[in-house]
Structures are given as C-alpha cells and as structure tokens.
Amino acid sequence: MRAGASSPTLVRLPVADEQVGQRLDAYLADRRPPYSRMHLRRVINAAGVRVDGQRTKAAYRLRAGQRVTIQLPEPPREGPRAE
C-alpha cells in the first residue's frame, strides 16, 4: 500500500423503489460521485461489491429491497502522471 493511503471503507447502500432496474455500476456512480463508472466497474470485477452478500456483474439490474455493499478504495487522483 502507498505511504499515506488509507484502508478501504465498507459502505452499505439500500436499493430504493426509484432505483429498481438500474444497472449496478450506474447505481454506484450516482451514489458515489468521486468515483467514475469505469473505476467502479473495476471494483465490481475485483469482488469489491456484493448485492445481498453475493458477488455480481456490473450490468446486474437491481431489485427493490436489495442491499449493496461496497469496499471503496481511495478515489483515483486526477492529474499529471509520471513518465
């Protein structure tokens, strides 16, 4: 782990009626603005996201009453990259 990096944060999010049918990656992008949808897809694919305790895909369509649990890493930093 990088110096100064914090450990991932565990977040639990309920699925409301108005979010039914939304893709998992889009739902998370709406609920966690500092993270891009692509970054969240990587977290989903790395098993950092569970729906009702089960691993799932980014394209999974949510249902009412489900609970999404995500281990959020530190947001990616924008800016110049070393060559």
C-alpha positions as a LaTeX table, in Angstrom:
\begin{tabular}{lrrr}
\hline
Residue & $x$ (\AA) & $y$ (\AA) & $z$ (\AA) \\
\hline
Met1 & 0.00 & 0.00 & 0.00 \\
Arg2 & 1.23 & 3.54 & $-0.74$ \\
Ala3 & 2.51 & 5.71 & 2.05 \\
Gly4 & $-0.38$ & 7.77 & 3.39 \\
Ala5 & $-3.01$ & 5.58 & 1.69 \\
Ser6 & $-5.97$ & 4.64 & 3.84 \\
Ser7 & $-7.63$ & 1.26 & 4.00 \\
Pro8 & $-10.83$ & 0.67 & 2.01 \\
Thr9 & $-14.09$ & 1.88 & 3.52 \\
Leu10 & $-17.03$ & $-0.53$ & 3.77 \\
Val11 & $-20.31$ & 1.13 & 2.70 \\
Arg12 & $-23.80$ & $-0.42$ & 2.75 \\
Leu13 & $-26.46$ & 1.06 & 0.46 \\
Pro14 & $-30.14$ & 0.08 & 0.26 \\
Val15 & $-31.91$ & $-0.06$ & $-3.13$ \\
Ala16 & $-34.96$ & 2.23 & $-3.12$ \\
Asp17 & $-38.05$ & 1.75 & $-5.32$ \\
Glu18 & $-36.95$ & 4.51 & $-7.72$ \\
Gln19 & $-33.63$ & 2.68 & $-8.32$ \\
Val20 & $-35.22$ & $-0.64$ & $-9.33$ \\
Gly21 & $-33.97$ & $-1.82$ & $-12.73$ \\
Gln22 & $-30.88$ & 0.38 & $-12.64$ \\
Arg23 & $-27.55$ & $-1.23$ & $-13.56$ \\
Leu24 & $-25.28$ & $-1.83$ & $-10.57$ \\
Asp25 & $-22.42$ & 0.28 & $-11.99$ \\
Ala26 & $-24.75$ & 3.20 & $-12.80$ \\
Tyr27 & $-26.37$ & 2.98 & $-9.35$ \\
Leu28 & $-22.97$ & 3.18 & $-7.66$ \\
Ala29 & $-21.78$ & 6.03 & $-9.91$ \\
Asp30 & $-24.90$ & 8.01 & $-8.92$ \\
Arg31 & $-24.40$ & 7.29 & $-5.21$ \\
Arg32 & $-20.60$ & 7.74 & $-5.11$ \\
Pro33 & $-19.74$ & 10.81 & $-7.28$ \\
Pro34 & $-15.95$ & 10.94 & $-6.72$ \\
Tyr35 & $-15.67$ & 7.56 & $-8.46$ \\
Ser36 & $-16.08$ & 7.16 & $-12.22$ \\
Arg37 & $-18.31$ & 4.40 & $-13.57$ \\
Met38 & $-15.23$ & 2.72 & $-15.08$ \\
His39 & $-13.40$ & 2.78 & $-11.74$ \\
Leu40 & $-16.47$ & 1.29 & $-10.06$ \\
Arg41 & $-16.61$ & $-1.47$ & $-12.70$ \\
Arg42 & $-13.05$ & $-2.42$ & $-11.78$ \\
Val43 & $-14.05$ & $-2.58$ & $-8.10$ \\
Ile44 & $-17.10$ & $-4.74$ & $-9.01$ \\
Asn45 & $-14.96$ & $-7.08$ & $-11.14$ \\
Ala46 & $-12.42$ & $-7.38$ & $-8.31$ \\
Ala47 & $-15.20$ & $-8.67$ & $-5.98$ \\
Gly48 & $-15.29$ & $-5.42$ & $-4.01$ \\
Val49 & $-19.08$ & $-5.13$ & $-4.44$ \\
Arg50 & $-21.79$ & $-7.53$ & $-3.29$ \\
Val51 & $-25.57$ & $-7.46$ & $-3.69$ \\
Asp52 & $-27.31$ & $-9.20$ & $-0.78$ \\
Gly53 & $-23.97$ & $-10.82$ & 0.04 \\
Gln54 & $-23.48$ & $-12.26$ & $-3.45$ \\
Arg55 & $-20.87$ & $-11.30$ & $-5.99$ \\
Thr56 & $-22.39$ & $-9.95$ & $-9.22$ \\
Lys57 & $-21.59$ & $-8.23$ & $-12.51$ \\
Ala58 & $-21.61$ & $-4.50$ & $-13.35$ \\
Ala59 & $-24.60$ & $-4.97$ & $-15.70$ \\
Tyr60 & $-26.74$ & $-6.59$ & $-12.97$ \\
Arg61 & $-30.19$ & $-4.93$ & $-12.69$ \\
Leu62 & $-31.15$ & $-4.06$ & $-9.12$ \\
Arg63 & $-34.41$ & $-5.02$ & $-7.38$ \\
Ala64 & $-36.32$ & $-3.28$ & $-4.59$ \\
Gly65 & $-35.12$ & $-4.02$ & $-1.07$ \\
Gln66 & $-31.70$ & $-5.34$ & $-2.06$ \\
Arg67 & $-28.61$ & $-4.19$ & $-0.18$ \\
Val68 & $-25.41$ & $-3.26$ & $-1.98$ \\
Thr69 & $-22.15$ & $-3.50$ & $-0.03$ \\
Ile70 & $-19.02$ & $-1.94$ & $-1.47$ \\
Gln71 & $-15.44$ & $-1.71$ & $-0.26$ \\
Leu72 & $-14.44$ & 1.72 & $-1.52$ \\
Pro73 & $-10.76$ & 2.27 & $-2.16$ \\
Glu74 & $-9.30$ & 5.75 & $-2.15$ \\
Pro75 & $-10.69$ & 7.75 & $-5.14$ \\
Pro76 & $-8.35$ & 7.82 & $-8.14$ \\
Arg77 & $-6.33$ & 11.00 & $-8.32$ \\
Glu78 & $-6.53$ & 13.14 & $-11.43$ \\
Gly79 & $-3.52$ & 14.99 & $-12.64$ \\
Pro80 & $-0.21$ & 14.53 & $-14.41$ \\
Arg81 & 1.33 & 11.08 & $-14.46$ \\
Ala82 & 4.99 & 10.24 & $-14.20$ \\
Glu83 & 6.71 & 9.19 & $-17.41$ \\
\hline
\end{tabular}
